[in-house]
């Protein structure tokens, strides 16, 4: 008898890819050309917020720009109410997070092609 191979769950791979893109972006932010000054400016809440965005992406079955932006907006609103996050920091974080959509979209396209 032949063993049937299990097909990998494509959505899990897409979520993993999106997570890797997010981590790469965070790495660039912290260790890129302006990394030293960025590390000084980074607050603990931003790392938690990025994690929440990643968790939101992992829960999606179909990742689209609108859904990604909705997650970013929801997380930003949550942290806008936090005591340790200044409103201008939250706005900057949200704007920066939205810029990462292009990289996520490219990564998703590569995952689908495979």
C-alpha atoms as one frame of an Amber mdcrd trajectory, in Angstrom:
protein
   0.000   0.000   0.000   1.132   3.504  -0.746   1.250   6.056   1.986  -0.722
   9.150   1.193   1.187  12.317   1.775  -0.510  15.061   3.699  -0.780  18.296
   1.784   0.589  21.205   3.781  -1.940  23.761   4.851  -1.393  26.681   2.500
  -2.954  29.212   4.848  -0.587  28.264   7.649   2.326  28.782   5.289   0.960
  32.166   4.244   0.547  33.218   7.881   4.058  32.015   8.637   5.376  33.968
   5.655   3.596  37.093   6.817   5.093  36.592  10.253   8.563  36.261   8.802
   8.081  39.464   6.818   6.994  41.254   9.981  10.036  39.975  11.842  12.311
  40.997   8.976  10.818  44.479   8.983  11.302  44.726  12.739  14.899  43.546
  12.337  15.572  46.173   9.703  14.015  48.833  11.887  16.167  47.862  14.865
  19.419  46.964  13.115  19.309  48.852   9.785  21.096  52.100   8.961  19.133
  54.080  11.565  18.935  51.186  13.999  20.790  52.808  16.857  18.484  55.805
  17.019  15.427  53.615  16.387  16.307  51.295  19.281  16.411  54.271  21.618
  12.985  55.395  20.434  11.334  51.973  20.544   8.984  51.484  23.429   7.904
  48.146  24.860   4.354  48.619  23.685   5.400  48.686  20.034   6.803  45.181
  20.238   3.587  43.958  21.854   1.537  45.736  19.198   3.541  44.115  16.385
   2.926  40.755  18.004  -0.804  41.433  18.107  -0.786  42.357  14.421   1.024
  39.120  13.665  -1.517  37.132  15.697  -4.328  38.821  13.788  -2.719  37.871
  10.476  -2.319  34.268  11.564  -6.060  34.035  12.300  -7.031  35.198   8.798
  -7.781  32.655   6.123  -7.589  35.163   3.303  -5.121  37.987   3.835  -6.027
  41.201   2.018  -4.860  44.776   2.360  -8.204  45.861   3.824  -8.117  43.123
   6.453  -4.483  43.894   7.283  -5.263  47.603   7.665  -8.262  46.780   9.855
  -6.005  44.789  12.177  -3.435  47.593  12.280  -6.161  50.151  13.051  -7.659
  48.015  15.820  -4.274  47.482  17.474  -3.396  51.189  17.148  -6.708  52.207
  18.755  -6.026  49.858  21.650  -2.589  51.334  22.289  -3.818  54.906  21.794
  -5.709  54.376  25.046  -2.655  52.982  26.856  -1.009  55.161  29.476   2.547
  54.501  28.328   1.987  55.331  24.633   1.869  58.908  23.397  -0.726  59.628
  20.684   1.944  60.820  18.239   3.932  57.603  18.815   0.841  55.511  18.107
   0.110  57.470  14.920   3.701  56.997  13.752   3.526  53.281  14.569   0.272
  52.872  12.637   1.657  54.711   9.605   4.818  52.585   9.667   2.863  49.336
  10.035   0.697  50.194   7.023   3.832  50.641   4.899   4.683  46.976   5.428
   1.703  45.783   3.392   3.673  45.824   0.123   6.299  43.448   1.535   3.621
  41.173   2.992   1.763  41.137  -0.314   4.946  40.223  -2.187   5.673  37.433
   0.272   2.122  36.115  -0.025   2.469  36.084  -3.801   5.657  34.044  -3.537
   3.996  31.562  -1.174   0.997  31.125  -3.481   3.262  30.599  -6.482   5.011
  27.706  -4.751
